[in-house]
Amino acid sequence: MKLKNNAFALDVTDLKILEALQEDARQTYTAIGKRLGIAHSTVYDRIRRMEQHGIIRKYTTLIDAEKAGAKNITAIMTVYTDPKESEKVAEKLCQAPQVTEVYTSLSEELQIIAKVVAENQENLHHFIANSVAPLPGVLRIRTSMITKKFKEAQPQILNDPKKSTTKETFDEIGERKE
């Protein structure tokens, strides 16, 4: 990890450590080191540095809510806003426990896209009508109910190790050549 333009640039080893942690954050530094061909102390040092600089924000557990017995509904809410108020609206949405993700998008108009989870349709309606619609700057809201989930995953780091500035070489599937 190197400082570049006041931001930290991750090298190939950092990216591979992050990839290993995303696959299984409970694996040991030794296991990651063996997998990458580096010392466990190197893995430890790099992970600690990435934690200190906020690259690794936290370790968590992904739970399949349906298998755990939750009968929640999920909706994608598109909130059209006055451009002067969009940041404040997005920040307010981030504070709501029902909202699990918040994004902004600029197409024809400024939009905030939020993933919302509620116990039922009545609670979803109540949240939108009483907590979102009254926010200053909200022009209109479009809500789409999720009826079937095909995939839900954590985002992966998409940096291409072949485009790295290190001197390591990689094969066509991104594996390091010896």
CORHURA-V34164 format. One record per pair of residues at least 4 apart in sequence whose C-alpha atoms are under 8 Angstrom apart, sorted by the first residue. I is the first residue (numbers start at 1). GAP is how many residues later the second one is. Records with the same first field share a line. If there is no record, write none. Layout:
# CORHURA-V34164
I->GAP / GAP
This chain:
# CORHURA-V34164
1->7 / 8 / 9 / 10 / 13 / 45
2->6 / 7 / 8 / 9
3->4 / 5 / 6
4->4 / 5
10->4 / 5
11->4 / 153 / 155
12->4 / 149 / 152 / 154
13->4 / 23
14->4 / 32
15->4 / 142 / 144
16->4 / 20
17->4 / 15 / 19 / 26 / 30
18->4 / 139
19->4 / 137 / 138
20->4 / 5 / 12
21->4 / 5 / 6
22->134
25->34
27->4 / 5
28->4
29->4 / 11 / 12 / 14 / 15
30->4 / 9 / 10 / 13
31->4 / 9
32->4 / 8 / 11
33->4 / 5 / 6 / 7 / 9 / 10
34->4 / 5 / 6
38->4 / 5
39->4
40->4
41->4
42->4
43->4
44->4
45->4
46->4
47->4 / 9
48->4
49->4
50->4 / 5 / 6
51->4 / 5 / 6
63->5
64->4
65->4 / 5 / 6
66->4 / 5
71->48
72->45 / 46 / 47 / 48
73->44 / 45 / 46 / 47 / 48 / 72 / 73
74->41 / 42 / 43 / 44 / 71 / 72
75->40 / 41 / 42 / 68 / 69 / 70 / 71
76->37 / 38 / 39 / 40 / 67 / 68 / 69 / 70
77->35 / 36 / 37 / 38 / 39 / 64 / 65 / 66 / 67
78->33 / 34 / 35 / 36 / 63 / 64 / 65
79->32 / 33 / 34 / 35 / 59 / 60 / 61 / 62 / 63
80->29 / 30 / 31 / 32 / 58 / 59 / 60 / 61
81->4 / 5 / 8 / 28 / 29 / 30 / 31 / 56 / 57 / 58 / 59
82->4 / 28 / 55 / 56 / 57
83->27 / 54
84->53
85->4 / 51 / 52 / 53
86->4 / 24 / 25 / 26 / 51 / 52
87->4
88->4
89->4 / 46 / 47 / 48 / 49
90->4 / 12 / 13 / 14 / 22
91->4
92->4
93->6 / 9 / 21 / 39
94->5 / 6 / 7 / 8
95->4
98->18 / 19 / 20
99->15 / 16 / 17 / 18
100->14 / 15 / 16 / 17
101->13 / 14 / 15
102->10 / 11 / 12 / 13
103->9 / 10 / 11
104->6 / 7 / 8 / 9
105->5 / 6 / 7 / 8
106->4 / 5
107->4
116->8
117->7
118->5 / 6
119->4 / 5
120->4
121->4
122->4
123->4
124->4
125->4
126->4 / 5
127->4 / 5
128->4 / 5
129->4 / 5
130->4
131->4
132->6
133->5 / 7 / 8
134->4
159->4
160->4 / 14
161->9 / 13
162->7 / 8 / 12
168->8 / 9
169->7 / 8
170->4 / 5 / 6 / 7
171->4 / 5 / 6
